[in-house]
Every structure is written in structure tokens, then in C-alpha cells.
Amino acid sequence: MTTPDAAGARISIRNLTKSFGAFKAVDDLSFDVEPGRITGFLGPNGAGKTTTLRMLLGLVRPSSGTATIAGQTYAHIAHPVTMVGAALEATNFHPGRSGRDHLRTLAATAGIPDSRVDEMLELTGIPAAARQRAGGYSMGMRQRLGLAAAMLGDPQALILDEPANGLDPEGIRWLRGFLRHLAGEGKTILISSHMLQEVEQTVDEVVIITNGRLVKAGSMEDLHGKATTFVRTSEPERLAGALRVADVTTTSQEDGGLLAETGDLRLVGDVALRAGLPVWELRSQGSDLEALFFELTEGTNRNLGDGVPSAAPPERDAITGGEGSND
């Protein structure tokens, strides 16, 4: 076994490729996920997100390239339950077994005491349902059970596929705070999601792929671009002149408003007040993640379904013994 990377449980994807026959589900993909950060992994259906996560977790063998956690492939991690926790599906449990018994079974195989099971049930908010059969759980409860299972070993890295799916607004708010708390402890968090508005409020970094290839990666701050302010008033030309005196450049908008190159709403409002102009509208404006996502991916995705196109049937994977999935 190799020694973990001294920098912590950094996730590193390098030139990762997975081909099913002539079809490339993932194509020369490279990006990093840093400790203490929440990274959103985004892309249309069929973009290759789930295939990438499966390769990272050793469930699918790459055609080429590497996917490592703390400098190691999953197969070479000595104690994976303490290094990485993952929840890729909300159905990987016996429907006739209670939620608590499901967790106890997983804990027993890893030498984890039952006290940790009860702690995770409390932490994820399902102690009342713990003795009920998991087959009767709602989707939101299944998501919480999957998260509790992923956290059993107190892993350094957490990999979640659509973790907010099925959660009500209160549950989504809880999940956001929970992930933020874990990131504050220095854990590495990678979440795949299609809920763009929720991702925008949760993540620090974004990785966007389409057709198995990287199209954009960066921090939310960088993706939002330079902060600007939209302002509407009765005499936009007068306000533009007053803002120019205050060293703020403006651009006239088609709807009669002004776009000021500053994120300081108070400054714009004060300038308007001194100029004796009414402010009809004043708001911050930046790049919208949803708009950027569709700009980068709309019309480019090869497959709108969840599987590999029928024109390129997948080969049976040597590790899983089953059919691969494009996403």
C-alpha cells in the first residue's frame, strides 16, 4: 500500500478516459477536488458524470488515465471506509431490513461500533425511522440513510451523486449546512447534481462536463465574474455622469437601466441621492450559473438519456461484470 498524499484527501482526475467499444463515455478528463472545499460536478444527462465517479471508486476500470484519492487509486487504499465515503444510489439496501440494521451490517464489516451507527442516525435526522423497514422510506429518507452510511467511517473525502434529490426545502437547507460543516473540518467533498440553483448556494468550486469532456472549471467567484450593479432611475444619463465623477464606469442597457462596474450598491445609491435622482431599481448582478451551464452545454450533448446510445452498446466491464453506464 502507498502512503496517503501529505496534502490530505485531494481527489485528482488525470487524463481519465472510458470507452465502451467505439463510444467514449469519458474523454481525457482532468480536474482536482481540494480538501476543505465543496466541488459541484455538473453536466447534462449522459455527460459522463456517474461513469467518472464509478471509476474514482474502483467500480469501473478506466480505459486510460488515473483517478486517485490522497494520491492512491481506490483499490490501493488500506482502509477505504476511513478515507472515502460515497453515496451513488438511494436504493443500495435490503428493503426488508431496518435502516439501523442496514447501517449495523455495514459497520460490522468495517469493525465500526454500533455507537457510531446511532450517532450517524441522529446526525442525519432519521432516528425515529431507524427501526422501520428501509423499503418503506421516502426518497428523502433514503438519501439521508445513504449519507449516514457514507459517513460511518468518518472519511476524509465524501462523494455524493445527486444528494439533494427527493429532499424537501428544509432537508435541502439541512444538507447545505451539513456539507458546509464537513468542509469546515477539512474534508474533501465532491457532489454530482443537476439542481443548479441549489449547487450555486452550496459549492465553492464547479466542474462542468459535456460529452465526457471538461468544458469549464473554477471557483464560484471566478465563474460569477466581476461584480456589477444594475440601477434604474428617471434620468440615466445624469446618473451615469455622476457615477463617472465617482470613478465608476457604466454601460447603458436596452431597457433603460445602467450597469455600473462596481459591486458596491451603497456607493451607487449614495451617488444617486447626491444627484437628487430617484432609484427605481438597484441590485447586484453577476453571471448566473444556470445561464453559464446552458451556454456551455446546450446543443452539444450527444445523449439525452441516462445510458450509452444504442449505436454504441457498452462492453461488459471487467470489474463490475455488468454493463457500463454513461451517466
C-alpha positions as CSV (number, residue, x, y, z in Angstrom):
1,M,0.0,0.0,0.0
2,T,1.1,3.5,-0.7
3,T,1.3,6.4,1.8
4,P,-1.5,8.9,1.6
5,D,-0.7,12.3,0.0
6,A,0.6,14.7,2.6
7,A,-1.8,17.4,1.3
8,G,-4.8,15.5,2.5
9,A,-7.5,13.6,0.7
10,R,-7.2,15.5,-2.6
11,I,-9.2,13.9,-5.4
12,S,-7.2,14.0,-8.6
13,I,-8.6,13.1,-12.1
14,R,-5.9,12.9,-14.8
15,N,-6.5,12.3,-18.5
16,L,-9.3,9.9,-17.5
17,T,-10.9,8.0,-20.4
18,K,-13.5,5.3,-20.5
19,S,-14.6,3.7,-23.8
20,F,-17.4,1.3,-24.4
21,G,-16.4,-0.1,-27.7
22,A,-16.1,2.8,-30.1
23,F,-18.1,5.1,-27.7
24,K,-16.2,7.3,-25.3
25,A,-18.2,7.9,-22.1
26,V,-15.4,9.9,-20.5
27,D,-12.8,11.5,-22.8
28,D,-9.4,12.7,-21.5
29,L,-10.9,14.3,-18.4
30,S,-8.7,16.1,-15.8
31,F,-9.6,18.1,-12.7
32,D,-8.9,18.3,-8.9
33,V,-11.1,18.5,-5.8
34,E,-9.3,20.1,-2.9
35,P,-9.7,19.4,0.8
36,G,-11.9,21.8,2.7
37,R,-13.8,22.7,-0.5
38,I,-17.2,21.6,-1.8
39,T,-17.0,20.9,-5.6
40,G,-20.0,20.6,-7.8
41,F,-19.7,18.2,-10.6
42,L,-22.2,19.2,-13.3
43,G,-23.2,18.1,-16.8
44,P,-26.3,17.1,-18.8
45,N,-27.7,13.6,-18.6
46,G,-25.3,11.3,-20.5
47,A,-22.3,13.7,-19.9
48,G,-20.3,11.0,-18.1
49,K,-20.6,12.2,-14.5
50,T,-21.6,8.9,-13.0
51,T,-19.1,6.9,-15.0
52,T,-16.4,9.2,-13.7
53,L,-17.5,8.7,-10.1
54,R,-17.6,4.9,-10.6
55,M,-14.0,4.9,-12.0
56,L,-12.9,7.0,-9.0
57,L,-14.5,4.4,-6.6
58,G,-13.0,1.4,-8.4
59,L,-16.3,0.2,-9.7
60,V,-15.4,0.7,-13.4
61,R,-12.0,0.2,-14.9
62,P,-10.6,3.2,-16.8
63,S,-9.5,2.7,-20.4
64,S,-6.7,5.1,-19.7
65,G,-5.7,7.8,-17.2
66,T,-6.0,7.8,-13.4
67,A,-8.5,8.7,-10.7
68,T,-7.0,9.0,-7.2
69,I,-7.9,9.9,-3.7
70,A,-5.0,11.1,-1.5
71,G,-2.6,10.0,-4.2
72,Q,-4.0,6.4,-4.4
73,T,-6.4,4.6,-6.5
74,Y,-9.3,3.2,-4.5
75,A,-8.1,-0.4,-4.9
76,H,-4.8,0.6,-3.1
77,I,-6.3,2.4,-0.1
78,A,-5.6,0.4,3.0
79,H,-8.7,1.3,4.9
80,P,-11.2,2.8,2.4
81,V,-14.0,3.3,4.9
82,T,-11.9,5.9,6.7
83,M,-10.6,7.5,3.6
84,V,-13.7,7.9,1.4
85,G,-17.4,7.7,1.8
86,A,-19.8,7.5,-1.2
87,A,-23.5,7.5,-1.9
88,L,-24.2,6.9,-5.6
89,E,-27.6,5.4,-5.3
90,A,-30.5,5.7,-2.8
91,T,-31.6,2.1,-3.3
92,N,-28.5,0.1,-2.2
93,F,-30.1,-1.5,0.8
94,H,-32.3,-4.5,1.6
95,P,-35.9,-3.3,1.6
96,G,-36.9,-5.6,4.4
97,R,-34.1,-4.5,6.7
98,S,-34.5,-1.6,9.1
99,G,-32.4,1.5,8.5
100,R,-30.5,0.9,11.7
101,D,-29.8,-2.8,10.8
102,H,-28.6,-1.8,7.4
103,L,-26.0,0.6,9.0
104,R,-25.1,-2.0,11.7
105,T,-24.4,-4.6,8.9
106,L,-22.1,-2.1,7.1
107,A,-20.4,-1.1,10.4
108,A,-19.8,-4.7,11.4
109,T,-17.9,-5.4,8.2
110,A,-15.6,-2.5,8.8
111,G,-15.1,-3.0,12.6
112,I,-17.1,0.1,13.5
113,P,-19.1,0.1,16.8
114,D,-22.9,0.4,16.9
115,S,-22.5,3.6,18.8
116,R,-21.3,5.2,15.6
117,V,-24.4,3.9,13.8
118,D,-26.6,5.6,16.4
119,E,-24.5,8.8,16.1
120,M,-25.0,8.9,12.3
121,L,-28.7,8.3,12.6
122,E,-29.0,11.3,14.9
123,L,-26.7,13.4,12.7
124,T,-28.7,12.7,9.6
125,G,-32.1,13.2,11.3
126,I,-33.6,9.8,10.9
127,P,-33.6,8.2,14.4
128,A,-37.4,7.9,14.6
129,A,-37.4,5.9,11.4
130,A,-34.3,3.8,12.2
131,R,-36.3,0.7,13.2
132,Q,-38.7,0.9,10.3
133,R,-38.1,-1.2,7.1
134,A,-36.0,0.8,4.7
135,G,-38.2,-0.3,1.8
136,G,-40.9,2.0,3.1
137,Y,-38.7,5.1,3.3
138,S,-39.4,8.1,1.2
139,M,-36.7,9.2,-1.3
140,G,-35.6,11.9,1.1
141,M,-35.2,9.4,3.9
142,R,-33.3,7.1,1.6
143,Q,-30.9,9.9,0.8
144,R,-30.3,10.5,4.5
145,L,-29.7,6.8,5.1
146,G,-27.2,6.7,2.2
147,L,-25.5,9.8,3.7
148,A,-25.4,8.1,7.1
149,A,-23.8,5.0,5.5
150,A,-21.2,7.1,3.7
151,M,-20.2,8.8,7.0
152,L,-19.8,5.7,9.1
153,G,-16.0,5.6,8.9
154,D,-15.7,9.4,9.3
155,P,-14.0,9.6,5.9
156,Q,-11.7,12.3,4.7
157,A,-13.4,12.5,1.4
158,L,-17.1,12.4,0.5
159,I,-18.5,11.6,-2.9
160,L,-22.2,12.1,-3.4
161,D,-24.4,11.6,-6.5
162,E,-27.5,13.9,-6.5
163,P,-27.6,14.1,-2.7
164,A,-30.5,16.7,-2.7
165,N,-32.8,14.6,-4.9
166,G,-36.0,13.9,-3.0
167,L,-35.3,16.2,-0.1
168,D,-37.9,18.9,0.8
169,P,-36.8,22.5,1.2
170,E,-36.0,22.0,4.9
171,G,-34.0,18.9,4.1
172,I,-32.0,20.8,1.4
173,R,-31.2,23.6,3.8
174,W,-30.1,21.0,6.3
175,L,-27.9,19.2,3.7
176,R,-26.3,22.5,2.7
177,G,-25.4,23.3,6.3
178,F,-24.2,19.7,6.9
179,L,-21.8,19.8,3.9
180,R,-20.5,23.2,4.8
181,H,-19.7,21.9,8.3
182,L,-17.8,18.9,6.9
183,A,-15.9,21.2,4.5
184,G,-15.0,23.4,7.5
185,E,-13.4,20.3,9.1
186,G,-11.2,19.9,6.1
187,K,-13.0,17.1,4.3
188,T,-13.0,16.9,0.5
189,I,-16.5,16.9,-0.9
190,L,-17.5,16.1,-4.5
191,I,-21.2,16.3,-5.3
192,S,-22.7,15.5,-8.7
193,S,-26.0,17.3,-9.3
194,H,-28.4,18.7,-11.8
195,M,-30.0,21.1,-9.3
196,L,-28.2,24.2,-10.5
197,Q,-29.8,26.8,-8.1
198,E,-29.0,24.6,-5.1
199,V,-25.5,23.9,-6.3
200,E,-24.9,27.7,-6.6
201,Q,-25.8,28.2,-3.0
202,T,-23.7,25.2,-1.7
203,V,-20.5,24.7,-3.6
204,D,-17.1,26.5,-3.7
205,E,-15.9,25.1,-7.0
206,V,-17.6,23.9,-10.1
207,V,-16.6,21.4,-12.7
208,I,-18.8,21.2,-15.8
209,I,-18.5,18.4,-18.4
210,T,-20.4,17.5,-21.6
211,N,-19.8,14.6,-23.9
212,G,-17.3,13.2,-21.4
213,R,-15.0,16.3,-21.7
214,L,-14.3,19.2,-19.4
215,V,-15.8,22.5,-20.6
216,K,-15.4,24.7,-17.5
217,A,-13.8,24.5,-14.1
218,G,-13.2,27.2,-11.5
219,S,-14.4,28.8,-8.2
220,M,-17.9,30.2,-7.9
221,E,-16.3,33.6,-7.5
222,D,-14.4,33.3,-10.8
223,L,-17.5,31.9,-12.7
224,H,-19.6,34.8,-11.4
225,G,-17.1,37.2,-12.8
226,K,-16.6,40.8,-11.7
227,A,-19.4,42.2,-9.5
228,T,-21.6,44.7,-11.2
229,T,-24.7,46.7,-10.1
230,F,-27.9,47.3,-12.1
231,V,-29.6,50.6,-11.4
232,R,-32.7,52.2,-12.9
233,T,-33.6,55.8,-12.5
234,S,-35.6,58.7,-14.2
235,E,-32.5,60.2,-15.8
236,P,-29.9,57.5,-16.6
237,E,-27.6,59.9,-18.4
238,R,-27.3,62.2,-15.4
239,L,-26.7,59.3,-13.1
240,A,-24.0,57.9,-15.5
241,G,-22.3,61.3,-15.3
242,A,-22.4,61.4,-11.5
243,L,-21.0,57.9,-11.3
244,R,-18.3,58.8,-13.7
245,V,-17.2,61.6,-11.3
246,A,-17.1,58.9,-8.6
247,D,-14.7,56.8,-10.9
248,V,-17.5,54.2,-11.7
249,T,-17.9,53.2,-15.3
250,T,-21.4,52.5,-16.6
251,T,-23.0,50.9,-19.6
252,S,-26.5,51.7,-20.8
253,Q,-28.8,48.8,-21.1
254,E,-31.6,48.3,-23.7
255,D,-34.3,48.5,-21.0
256,G,-33.1,52.0,-20.0
257,G,-31.2,50.9,-16.9
258,L,-27.5,51.3,-16.2
259,L,-24.9,48.6,-15.5
260,A,-22.3,50.0,-13.1
261,E,-18.9,48.3,-12.8
262,T,-18.9,48.0,-9.1
263,G,-20.4,45.7,-6.6
264,D,-21.0,48.4,-4.0
265,L,-24.7,49.1,-4.0
266,R,-24.4,51.7,-1.2
267,L,-22.0,53.7,-3.4
268,V,-24.4,53.8,-6.3
269,G,-27.3,54.7,-4.1
270,D,-25.4,57.5,-2.4
271,V,-24.3,58.9,-5.7
272,A,-27.9,58.9,-6.9
273,L,-29.0,60.6,-3.7
274,R,-26.4,63.4,-4.0
275,A,-27.5,63.9,-7.6
276,G,-31.1,64.2,-6.5
277,L,-32.3,61.3,-8.6
278,P,-34.8,58.6,-7.6
279,V,-33.7,55.0,-7.6
280,W,-36.4,52.8,-9.1
281,E,-34.3,49.6,-9.0
282,L,-31.0,48.7,-7.5
283,R,-29.5,45.2,-7.4
284,S,-26.3,43.2,-7.7
285,Q,-25.7,41.4,-10.9
286,G,-23.3,38.7,-11.8
287,S,-23.0,35.7,-14.1
288,D,-25.8,33.2,-13.4
289,L,-24.6,29.5,-13.0
290,E,-27.7,28.2,-14.8
291,A,-27.2,30.6,-17.7
292,L,-23.5,29.7,-17.9
293,F,-24.3,26.0,-17.7
294,F,-26.7,26.1,-20.7
295,E,-24.4,28.4,-22.6
296,L,-21.7,25.8,-22.3
297,T,-23.7,22.6,-22.8
298,E,-26.9,23.4,-24.8
299,G,-27.0,21.7,-28.1
300,T,-23.7,19.9,-27.5
301,N,-24.7,16.8,-25.6
302,R,-24.7,13.6,-27.6
303,N,-27.3,11.7,-25.5
304,L,-30.3,13.0,-23.6
305,G,-31.0,9.7,-21.9
306,D,-29.2,8.0,-19.0
307,G,-27.5,5.2,-20.8
308,V,-25.0,4.7,-23.6
309,P,-26.5,5.3,-27.0
310,S,-27.8,2.1,-28.7
311,A,-25.5,2.8,-31.7
312,A,-22.5,2.1,-29.4
313,P,-23.5,-0.7,-27.0
314,P,-21.3,-0.9,-23.9
315,E,-18.9,-3.7,-23.3
316,R,-19.2,-5.7,-20.1
317,D,-16.9,-4.2,-17.5
318,A,-14.1,-6.3,-16.2
319,I,-14.6,-5.2,-12.6
320,T,-18.4,-5.0,-12.1
321,G,-19.2,-7.8,-14.5
322,G,-22.2,-5.7,-15.6
323,E,-23.0,-3.2,-18.2
324,G,-21.4,0.2,-18.0
325,S,-23.4,3.4,-17.8
326,N,-22.7,6.7,-19.5
327,D,-24.4,8.5,-16.7
